[in-house]
Amino acid sequence: MSVTRRAFVKGSAAASLSVVGGCLSVDEGSGAYPGWRRGELDIHFIHTGVGEQTFFIFPDGTTMLLDCGDTHHAKYMCDVPPQPSGDRYGGEWVSRYIQRLVSGRTIDYVMVSHWHGDHTGDLMFGGKNSADGRIVCGIPLVGEHFTFRHYLDHQYPKMGGHAKDPDPDALRLMKAWIPYAMKRDGMTAEKVQVGALNQIKLLKDAAAYPSFEIRNLAGNGVLWDGKNGIVDCARVQIEKTGKDEIHENRLSAAIRIRYGAFAYYTGGDNELTMIGENGKAFNWEQTIGKVCGPVDVAKTNHHAGAFGMSPGFVRELRAKVYLSSVWQPKMVDHKSLSAMCSRELYSGDRLVCFGYIADKVKEVAAAYDRDLAPGGHAVVKVAPGGGTFKVYTLNAADESMAVLACFRFESGGPKT
């Protein structure tokens, strides 16, 4: 009897299978997540239903938290429920998740992509929940459980510049927390240096993993030129429009991680257009994609909503796997799904991982059923050397780390 991939994912499969004509195979969904081993690159895309956050364990054990959102919008709470529940803030659930992965209470890097509460935490919804009365949520709440060694964002030490739409509550939260953590924990702070190679680097045994690198692609409207220089696209737009106003999403920091043949992209909420030298709008997102080049796994820009994941950008990245956080229904968008799942833009198997799909958009998602992973946490585990990787879906409704499904891929290779 033949078994389709979708039947496998939705059922309680007891066997593995291969997809005919593709490189993708699927393991049975059983047992708990196996944990990290030296030489592996683990990327944990943690679903809380109230923000976006990614936790990395690099091959030598260096760790990094990229964003940690905590924003509760009442009109969406019934559509995208907090996970595992609303009994704790998102930052608390993230802290507990990380504690199951690492033995110590130090995280080497914490990075903020841009100033929005679903990526940093939000004063408006934080409340006074610390012993000394400070308002703590998001990244600062994780900082109550872990010590961060190094901090980076797209603007430090100038925060809120250029932005047309920064989140004032997120800004106030981080402006108060950064100097507090620097004084209390000795945390260092610096700006993402666009174009730099290994500003974020392996801190424990870099010599053992020479094929591992992190390239800073963009930040604060500045773009790596793909060679040895940078282009200040924000400056160009300001000069052409006469307005120092650029939407905060387009100022997001973007990086590319490589490990052997494996490549990963993440770029916050970068989206749509900016104004170029000719005074006309150009596809900012696609321009970032060009300097990034093809990757195996990509975090979606702007939650794969209507203003991100344009066909031009998707064609440049040609990813096998897309990771997308959801805290409101409209983040599951027909246009973005159409691009990500298109075999006309490029060929090959595809896997799209949404943490949750609300009932009101399930009809939209159903058209792309064959390419959707089960909901929950999405974890990318890259094998030592980077030649292959797996994508696990973990149950986000509790803290069991139970594996719902596992998908295997070869890294690199032609994508036309």
QUIPE-V696648 format. One record per residue. PHI is phi in radians with two decimals (* if undefined). PSI is psi in radians with two decimals (* if undefined). Layout:
phi = (PHI;PHI)
psi = (PSI;PSI)
This chain:
phi = (*;-1.40;-2.22;-1.38;-1.06;-1.19;-1.11;-1.11;-1.11;-1.43;-1.67;-1.83;-1.03;-2.01;-2.56;-1.61;-2.63;-2.01;-1.54;-1.07;1.41;-2.38;-1.63;-1.60;-2.19;-2.20;-1.64;-1.14;-1.57;-2.62;1.41;-1.78;-0.99;-1.30;1.51;-1.61;-2.20;-0.90;1.70;-1.57;-1.89;-1.88;-2.17;-1.80;-1.70;-1.57;-1.67;-2.08;1.40;-2.24;2.98;-2.07;-2.77;-2.32;-2.03;-1.96;-2.10;-1.36;-1.00;-1.67;1.72;-1.06;-2.13;-2.61;-1.84;-1.91;1.16;-2.86;-1.55;-2.77;-2.33;-1.88;-1.78;-0.98;-1.23;-1.88;-1.04;-1.33;-1.51;-2.20;-1.23;-1.04;-2.16;-1.15;-2.83;-1.58;-1.31;-2.29;-1.19;-0.99;-1.08;-1.22;-1.11;-1.11;-1.03;-1.14;-1.09;-1.12;-1.08;-1.39;-1.75;-2.15;-1.54;-1.63;-2.10;-2.15;-1.96;-1.18;-2.27;-2.22;-2.28;-1.94;-1.36;-2.96;-1.61;-2.28;-1.07;-1.33;-2.10;-2.13;1.89;-2.49;-0.98;-1.01;-1.93;-1.27;1.33;-1.61;-2.21;-2.04;-1.07;-1.69;1.50;-1.20;-1.50;-2.32;-2.78;0.99;-1.01;-1.03;-1.23;-1.07;-1.18;-1.38;-1.93;-2.33;-1.68;-1.63;-1.48;-2.36;-2.05;-2.41;-2.57;-1.43;-2.38;-0.82;-1.58;-1.49;-2.09;1.74;-1.19;1.25;-1.13;-1.45;-2.44;-1.30;-1.56;-1.06;-1.25;-1.12;-1.08;-1.09;-1.05;-1.31;-1.11;-1.37;-1.39;-1.00;-1.12;-1.09;-1.21;-1.12;-1.28;-1.26;-1.93;1.31;-1.10;-1.56;-2.43;-2.73;-1.50;-1.10;-1.54;-1.07;1.61;-1.16;-1.87;1.14;-1.06;-1.64;-2.42;-1.22;-1.85;-1.84;-2.83;-1.09;-1.08;-1.34;-2.35;-1.16;-1.52;-1.59;-2.68;-2.25;-1.87;-1.44;-1.58;-2.76;3.05;1.02;1.42;-1.82;-2.22;-1.12;-1.55;1.53;-2.23;-2.12;-2.30;-2.36;-2.19;-1.53;-1.22;-1.13;-1.05;-1.07;-1.09;-1.09;-1.13;-1.34;-1.71;1.28;-2.22;-1.54;-2.41;-2.22;-1.01;-0.94;-1.01;-1.38;-1.67;-1.00;-1.33;-2.28;-2.36;-2.18;-1.85;-2.15;-2.53;1.05;-1.40;-1.50;-2.45;-2.39;-2.03;-2.53;-2.55;0.98;-1.96;-0.93;-2.84;0.67;-2.01;-2.36;-1.73;-1.70;-1.03;-1.46;1.40;-1.90;-1.27;-2.30;-1.36;-1.06;-1.07;-1.14;-1.12;-1.09;-1.04;-1.13;-1.34;-1.29;1.45;-1.06;-2.32;-1.51;-2.30;-2.35;-1.34;-1.18;-1.26;0.84;1.04;1.04;-1.34;-1.15;-1.85;-2.29;1.07;-1.16;-0.95;-1.10;-1.16;-1.07;-1.10;-1.22;-1.43;0.93;-1.27;-1.45;-2.31;-2.10;-1.91;-2.45;-1.49;-2.35;-2.29;-2.68;-1.01;-1.19;-1.37;-1.82;-2.01;-1.06;-1.11;-1.18;-1.08;-1.04;-1.22;-1.11;-1.70;-1.23;-1.55;-1.43;-1.19;-2.89;-1.58;1.93;-1.13;-2.40;-2.44;-2.01;-1.95;-1.70;-1.15;-2.81;-2.14;-1.22;-0.97;-1.20;-2.09;-1.14;-1.15;-1.11;-1.19;-1.04;-1.16;-2.08;-0.92;-1.12;-1.85;-1.70;-1.43;-1.07;-1.23;2.25;-1.18;-1.95;-2.17;-1.71;-2.05;-1.65;-1.17;-0.89;1.61;1.50;-1.30;-2.40;-2.65;-2.07;-2.09;-1.76;-1.84;-1.94;-1.10;-1.72;-1.37;-2.58;-1.89;-1.34;1.05;-1.18;-1.44;-1.58;-2.85;-2.46;-2.16;-1.88;-2.45;-1.58;-1.42;1.14;1.55;-1.23;-2.35;-1.90)
psi = (2.28;2.61;2.17;2.74;-0.68;-0.67;-0.64;-0.86;-0.67;-0.38;-2.96;1.19;2.52;0.06;2.81;2.87;2.86;2.58;2.14;2.28;0.13;3.02;-0.01;2.31;2.77;2.29;2.84;2.57;1.56;2.69;-3.10;2.80;2.33;-0.21;3.01;2.52;2.61;2.37;-0.31;2.65;2.03;2.31;1.93;1.95;1.71;2.16;2.11;-0.26;0.00;0.15;-3.05;2.40;2.49;2.31;2.25;2.43;1.95;2.94;-0.50;0.07;-0.08;2.45;2.67;2.36;2.14;1.89;2.73;1.75;2.76;1.44;2.13;1.83;2.00;-0.62;-0.25;-0.18;-0.62;-0.42;-0.67;1.62;2.53;2.50;2.43;-0.42;3.10;0.22;-0.34;2.75;2.73;-0.72;-0.52;-0.76;-0.70;-0.74;-0.78;-0.64;-0.85;-0.63;-0.43;-0.20;-0.61;2.69;-0.53;-3.05;0.59;2.30;2.22;-0.76;2.47;2.31;2.42;2.23;-0.68;3.01;1.21;2.50;-0.48;0.01;-0.29;-0.46;2.79;2.11;-0.64;-0.59;0.00;-0.83;2.89;1.76;0.38;2.86;-0.58;0.20;0.00;2.68;2.11;2.20;3.06;-2.37;-0.81;-0.54;-0.67;-0.61;-0.23;-0.29;-0.38;2.67;2.21;2.33;-0.75;2.37;2.42;2.55;-3.09;-0.12;-0.29;2.42;-0.08;2.11;2.18;-0.01;2.63;-0.62;2.33;-0.52;0.99;2.79;1.91;-0.58;-0.68;-0.73;-0.81;-0.71;-0.86;-0.57;-0.57;-0.64;-0.69;-0.95;-0.55;-0.82;-0.59;-0.73;-0.77;-0.77;-0.11;0.35;2.36;2.75;2.42;2.89;2.55;2.08;1.81;2.34;-0.31;2.54;2.12;0.61;-0.70;2.07;2.93;2.25;-0.21;-0.64;1.14;-0.61;-0.45;-0.24;1.19;-0.32;0.01;2.31;2.71;2.13;2.27;2.01;-0.72;2.82;2.33;0.56;0.13;2.46;2.36;2.45;0.07;-0.08;-1.83;0.17;-3.06;2.81;2.17;1.49;-0.50;-0.77;-0.74;-0.81;-0.73;-0.75;-0.69;-0.55;-0.34;0.22;2.23;1.08;1.87;2.33;2.36;-0.61;-0.68;-0.04;0.00;2.53;2.47;2.43;2.78;2.26;2.31;2.47;1.77;-2.23;-0.16;2.49;2.54;2.39;2.45;2.36;0.60;-2.25;0.48;2.53;2.85;-2.28;2.77;3.03;2.27;-3.02;-0.52;0.07;0.07;2.76;2.48;2.83;1.66;-0.74;-0.82;-0.60;-0.71;-0.73;-0.64;-0.74;-0.39;-0.88;3.12;2.48;2.90;-0.71;2.42;2.34;2.34;2.52;2.37;0.81;0.38;0.47;-2.95;-0.33;0.14;3.00;0.85;2.69;-0.66;-0.73;-0.80;-0.70;-0.61;-0.69;-0.67;0.75;2.62;-0.54;2.37;2.31;2.25;2.17;2.59;2.15;0.12;2.63;-0.64;-0.06;-0.08;1.71;2.38;-0.77;-0.77;-0.74;-0.71;-0.73;-0.83;-0.56;0.00;2.21;-0.07;-0.60;-0.71;2.74;2.97;2.89;2.69;2.55;2.16;2.16;1.79;2.44;-0.56;2.48;2.02;2.69;-0.67;-0.23;0.18;-0.51;-0.66;-0.81;-0.52;-0.52;-0.29;0.44;-0.71;-0.35;0.05;2.31;2.85;2.73;2.84;-2.94;2.47;2.22;2.16;2.15;1.94;2.24;2.72;2.26;-0.32;0.13;-0.52;2.85;2.75;2.66;2.07;2.48;2.19;2.57;2.14;-0.06;-0.23;-2.98;0.47;-0.33;0.46;2.36;2.14;-0.58;2.75;2.33;2.33;2.49;2.69;2.45;2.68;-2.63;2.88;2.41;1.84;*)
